[in-house]
Amino acid sequence: MTDEARPAEIGVEPTPQPFGPFTPHLGTYILLFFLVVVWTTIGLLFMAIDTSKVDLALLNPVFFVYLPTIVLQWLIFLAVLLAVRHENGRLSSLGFTRPKLSHVTIAVGFLIVSNLFLAGLQFLLEQVGLPISKDVDKLVEQAGKSVWWWLGLSVTAGICEEACFRGYLITRLRAVIGRGWLWPVLLATLSFAAGHTYQGWGGLIVIFVYGLMFCALFLRTGSLWPGIFAHIIQDFAAIFIYRWYGF
């Protein structure tokens, strides 16, 4: 290979990024468009559907909620992995560092602080007429009858949502936009919150704020693992919190 040919290859080499080198590819833009535009739009349109006439108690949660959600989220996670491969990147570019015991400790501390804050926010929203939809309570109540499926859903959400909406969206949007972390964090969090519109406007606001907290945790620690552990614990613990306290 001649020296003249080498500069032409420099443009396709992974470019330095805060979480590891990668080069945005066509697949990057397609996936970003799907997660930021299509996913968000579908989620917001879902809020226009009247679900009050649907009796969730009559639906089998495994076939109507758990299994479809698990399959969909792992498919999106697979799309992320394929995109990373075409970007000549590594899992470290998503924030997949080596897991440590300290990540669990950080996750627990994060859960305590964030949930205290969110409890206050939820109370304020209820006072202004924006409560979280009670459909969530019905799902959690049914989850107690399918604990292993709920655990699978919790692990799936913890890994897939953190990897997609924190690890991938934030880092790739920053690479594309190129103006700090603010817009990537806001867009990624809006997309994440749009997947929870079944909780109503109050729930959407709470999840959006919670998503911002997870983004801060990710950027502060430089790793996805604290967020993954916190996400899994939060979701799975909902069963026992409902049993003990009724909410």
VENRA-V957401 format. One line per field, one symbol per residue. ss: DSSP state (H for helix, E for strand, C for the rest). phi: phi as a letter, one per 30 degrees, with the letter a starting at -180 (. if undefined). Layout:
ss: ???
phi: ???
This chain:
ss: CCHHHHHHHHCCCCECCCCCCECCCHHHHHHHHHHHHHHHHHHHHHCCCCCCCCCHHHCCHHHHHHHHHHHHHHHHHHHHHHHHHHCCCCHHHHCCCCCCHHHHHHHHHHHHHHHHHHHHHHHHHHHCCCCCCCHHHHHHHHHCCCHHHHHHHHHHHHHHHHHHHHHHHHHHHHHHHCCCCHHHHHHHHHHHHHCCHHHHHHHHHHHHHHHHHHHHHHHHHCCCHHHHHHHHHHHHHHHHHHHHHCC
phi: .dddddeddddcdecdbeckdabebeddddddddddcdddddddddddddcddcddddcddddcbddedddddddddddddddddddhcbdddcjddddbdddddddddddddddddddddddddddcibddeddddddddddddbeddddddddddddddddddcededdddddddibicededddddddddddbddciddddddddddddddddddddcibddedddddddedddeedddddcib
